[in-house]
Amino acid sequence: MPIVLLLHVYRQIMDYRNHSGSRSSKTFKPKKNIPEGSHQYELLKHAEATLGSGNLRMAVMLPEGEDLNEWVAVNTVDFFNQINMLYGTITDFCTEESCPVMSAGPKYEYHWADGTNIKKPIKCSAPKYIDYLMTWVQDQLDDETLFPSKIGVPFPKNFMSVAKTILKRLFRVYAHIYHQHFDPVIQLQEEAHLNTSFKHFIFFVQEFNLIDRRELAPLQELIEKLTSKDR
């Protein structure tokens, strides 16, 4: 499915969730907007236009003359929005009862800690973990000292480290959806949307070496399958 159509579908999903009375409309984060007219907004438009070509390997490459930090920032915001919307479609299936732990299959279980409010990792349900995770990510994205949106404001020295942690944690939401909720994804006819979004995410983190291979292990077979045709 063309990425332009996917973006349209994502927006429709978000509009539906925002106006429905479902549990997810209360627990999910508002879309993070990049200020219109900013250079980052122009980069986002460039990314969307390049994605429209259908060549994801080319689409994730750093545009000529652009700053790597800014490119990673724009795409991190975009992935946050995509995962937010995708998970928002299956929250009725991801409950305290169905997912008492945050896992990605029987071998991988995730405990939450953010180093500030929760310093010692805690075991919690998947919906609670993902709520913690997405709240934490949004706080990072809204922090102008970490993700500056104004022209001329430099990125901090630890920016890439923060971005890597965000992307590593966002990957866990994809992993949970694929392992624990793929049947509802198929029922909702969201399989193509999920696969395209995840493939884009994987190509991006591979291009700039943003997630350690060991962290990708829960979906390694799927990654091989989705990326093998594009080598």
Contacts in CASP RR format, 6 or more apart in sequence:
PFRMAT RR
TARGET T0000
AUTHOR 0000-0000-0000
METHOD contacts of the structure
MODEL  1
MPIVLLLHVYRQIMDYRNHSGSRSSKTFKPKKNIPEGSHQYELLKHAEAT
LGSGNLRMAVMLPEGEDLNEWVAVNTVDFFNQINMLYGTITDFCTEESCP
VMSAGPKYEYHWADGTNIKKPIKCSAPKYIDYLMTWVQDQLDDETLFPSK
IGVPFPKNFMSVAKTILKRLFRVYAHIYHQHFDPVIQLQEEAHLNTSFKH
FIFFVQEFNLIDRRELAPLQELIEKLTSKDR
1 192 0 8 1.000
1 193 0 8 1.000
1 196 0 8 1.000
2 52 0 8 1.000
2 54 0 8 1.000
3 48 0 8 1.000
3 51 0 8 1.000
3 52 0 8 1.000
3 54 0 8 1.000
3 196 0 8 1.000
3 200 0 8 1.000
4 48 0 8 1.000
4 51 0 8 1.000
4 52 0 8 1.000
6 192 0 8 1.000
6 193 0 8 1.000
6 196 0 8 1.000
6 197 0 8 1.000
7 48 0 8 1.000
9 193 0 8 1.000
10 81 0 8 1.000
10 82 0 8 1.000
10 85 0 8 1.000
10 86 0 8 1.000
10 193 0 8 1.000
13 85 0 8 1.000
13 88 0 8 1.000
13 89 0 8 1.000
14 31 0 8 1.000
14 85 0 8 1.000
17 24 0 8 1.000
17 25 0 8 1.000
17 28 0 8 1.000
17 85 0 8 1.000
17 88 0 8 1.000
17 89 0 8 1.000
18 25 0 8 1.000
19 25 0 8 1.000
22 91 0 8 1.000
22 92 0 8 1.000
23 91 0 8 1.000
23 92 0 8 1.000
24 88 0 8 1.000
24 89 0 8 1.000
24 91 0 8 1.000
24 92 0 8 1.000
27 91 0 8 1.000
27 127 0 8 1.000
27 131 0 8 1.000
28 84 0 8 1.000
28 87 0 8 1.000
28 88 0 8 1.000
28 91 0 8 1.000
28 134 0 8 1.000
29 84 0 8 1.000
29 134 0 8 1.000
29 135 0 8 1.000
29 138 0 8 1.000
31 81 0 8 1.000
31 84 0 8 1.000
31 85 0 8 1.000
32 77 0 8 1.000
32 80 0 8 1.000
32 81 0 8 1.000
32 138 0 8 1.000
32 141 0 8 1.000
32 142 0 8 1.000
34 40 0 8 1.000
34 41 0 8 1.000
34 44 0 8 1.000
34 74 0 8 1.000
34 77 0 8 1.000
34 149 0 8 1.000
35 41 0 8 1.000
35 149 0 8 1.000
38 149 0 8 1.000
38 150 0 8 1.000
38 151 0 8 1.000
39 70 0 8 1.000
39 151 0 8 1.000
40 70 0 8 1.000
40 73 0 8 1.000
40 74 0 8 1.000
40 149 0 8 1.000
43 63 0 8 1.000
43 66 0 8 1.000
43 70 0 8 1.000
43 71 0 8 1.000
43 74 0 8 1.000
44 74 0 8 1.000
44 77 0 8 1.000
44 78 0 8 1.000
46 63 0 8 1.000
47 59 0 8 1.000
47 74 0 8 1.000
47 75 0 8 1.000
47 78 0 8 1.000
50 58 0 8 1.000
50 59 0 8 1.000
51 59 0 8 1.000
51 200 0 8 1.000
52 59 0 8 1.000
53 59 0 8 1.000
56 199 0 8 1.000
56 200 0 8 1.000
56 203 0 8 1.000
56 230 0 8 1.000
57 203 0 8 1.000
57 207 0 8 1.000
57 230 0 8 1.000
59 200 0 8 1.000
59 203 0 8 1.000
60 75 0 8 1.000
60 200 0 8 1.000
60 203 0 8 1.000
60 204 0 8 1.000
60 207 0 8 1.000
61 207 0 8 1.000
62 68 0 8 1.000
62 71 0 8 1.000
62 208 0 8 1.000
63 71 0 8 1.000
67 155 0 8 1.000
68 208 0 8 1.000
69 155 0 8 1.000
69 159 0 8 1.000
69 160 0 8 1.000
70 155 0 8 1.000
72 159 0 8 1.000
72 160 0 8 1.000
72 163 0 8 1.000
72 208 0 8 1.000
72 210 0 8 1.000
73 147 0 8 1.000
73 155 0 8 1.000
73 159 0 8 1.000
73 163 0 8 1.000
75 204 0 8 1.000
76 141 0 8 1.000
76 147 0 8 1.000
76 163 0 8 1.000
76 166 0 8 1.000
76 167 0 8 1.000
77 141 0 8 1.000
77 147 0 8 1.000
79 167 0 8 1.000
79 170 0 8 1.000
79 201 0 8 1.000
79 204 0 8 1.000
80 134 0 8 1.000
80 137 0 8 1.000
80 138 0 8 1.000
80 141 0 8 1.000
80 166 0 8 1.000
80 170 0 8 1.000
82 197 0 8 1.000
82 200 0 8 1.000
82 201 0 8 1.000
83 170 0 8 1.000
83 173 0 8 1.000
83 174 0 8 1.000
83 197 0 8 1.000
84 134 0 8 1.000
86 177 0 8 1.000
86 190 0 8 1.000
86 193 0 8 1.000
86 194 0 8 1.000
86 197 0 8 1.000
87 94 0 8 1.000
87 130 0 8 1.000
87 134 0 8 1.000
87 173 0 8 1.000
87 177 0 8 1.000
89 188 0 8 1.000
89 190 0 8 1.000
90 177 0 8 1.000
90 181 0 8 1.000
90 184 0 8 1.000
90 185 0 8 1.000
90 188 0 8 1.000
90 190 0 8 1.000
91 127 0 8 1.000
93 181 0 8 1.000
93 184 0 8 1.000
94 126 0 8 1.000
94 127 0 8 1.000
94 130 0 8 1.000
94 176 0 8 1.000
94 180 0 8 1.000
94 181 0 8 1.000
95 125 0 8 1.000
95 127 0 8 1.000
96 125 0 8 1.000
96 127 0 8 1.000
96 128 0 8 1.000
98 180 0 8 1.000
99 125 0 8 1.000
99 126 0 8 1.000
99 127 0 8 1.000
99 176 0 8 1.000
99 180 0 8 1.000
100 125 0 8 1.000
100 126 0 8 1.000
101 109 0 8 1.000
101 123 0 8 1.000
101 124 0 8 1.000
101 125 0 8 1.000
101 126 0 8 1.000
102 109 0 8 1.000
102 110 0 8 1.000
102 111 0 8 1.000
102 112 0 8 1.000
102 124 0 8 1.000
102 125 0 8 1.000
102 126 0 8 1.000
102 128 0 8 1.000
102 129 0 8 1.000
102 130 0 8 1.000
102 172 0 8 1.000
102 176 0 8 1.000
103 109 0 8 1.000
103 110 0 8 1.000
103 126 0 8 1.000
103 176 0 8 1.000
103 179 0 8 1.000
103 180 0 8 1.000
104 110 0 8 1.000
104 172 0 8 1.000
104 175 0 8 1.000
104 176 0 8 1.000
104 178 0 8 1.000
104 179 0 8 1.000
104 180 0 8 1.000
104 218 0 8 1.000
104 219 0 8 1.000
105 179 0 8 1.000
105 180 0 8 1.000
105 218 0 8 1.000
107 218 0 8 1.000
108 175 0 8 1.000
108 217 0 8 1.000
108 218 0 8 1.000
109 123 0 8 1.000
110 129 0 8 1.000
110 172 0 8 1.000
111 121 0 8 1.000
111 122 0 8 1.000
111 123 0 8 1.000
111 124 0 8 1.000
112 118 0 8 1.000
112 121 0 8 1.000
112 122 0 8 1.000
112 124 0 8 1.000
112 128 0 8 1.000
112 129 0 8 1.000
112 132 0 8 1.000
112 133 0 8 1.000
113 119 0 8 1.000
113 120 0 8 1.000
113 121 0 8 1.000
113 122 0 8 1.000
114 132 0 8 1.000
114 136 0 8 1.000
118 132 0 8 1.000
124 132 0 8 1.000
126 176 0 8 1.000
126 180 0 8 1.000
130 173 0 8 1.000
130 176 0 8 1.000
133 169 0 8 1.000
133 170 0 8 1.000
133 172 0 8 1.000
133 173 0 8 1.000
134 173 0 8 1.000
136 169 0 8 1.000
137 166 0 8 1.000
137 169 0 8 1.000
137 170 0 8 1.000
140 146 0 8 1.000
140 147 0 8 1.000
140 162 0 8 1.000
140 166 0 8 1.000
141 147 0 8 1.000
144 150 0 8 1.000
144 153 0 8 1.000
145 156 0 8 1.000
146 156 0 8 1.000
146 159 0 8 1.000
146 162 0 8 1.000
147 159 0 8 1.000
148 154 0 8 1.000
148 155 0 8 1.000
156 162 0 8 1.000
163 210 0 8 1.000
164 210 0 8 1.000
164 211 0 8 1.000
167 201 0 8 1.000
167 205 0 8 1.000
167 210 0 8 1.000
167 211 0 8 1.000
168 211 0 8 1.000
168 212 0 8 1.000
168 215 0 8 1.000
170 201 0 8 1.000
171 201 0 8 1.000
171 205 0 8 1.000
171 211 0 8 1.000
171 215 0 8 1.000
171 216 0 8 1.000
171 219 0 8 1.000
174 194 0 8 1.000
174 198 0 8 1.000
174 201 0 8 1.000
174 219 0 8 1.000
175 218 0 8 1.000
175 219 0 8 1.000
177 185 0 8 1.000
177 194 0 8 1.000
178 194 0 8 1.000
178 198 0 8 1.000
178 219 0 8 1.000
178 222 0 8 1.000
179 218 0 8 1.000
182 191 0 8 1.000
185 191 0 8 1.000
185 194 0 8 1.000
195 226 0 8 1.000
198 219 0 8 1.000
198 222 0 8 1.000
198 226 0 8 1.000
199 226 0 8 1.000
199 227 0 8 1.000
202 216 0 8 1.000
202 223 0 8 1.000
202 226 0 8 1.000
202 227 0 8 1.000
203 227 0 8 1.000
203 230 0 8 1.000
204 210 0 8 1.000
205 211 0 8 1.000
206 227 0 8 1.000
216 223 0 8 1.000
END
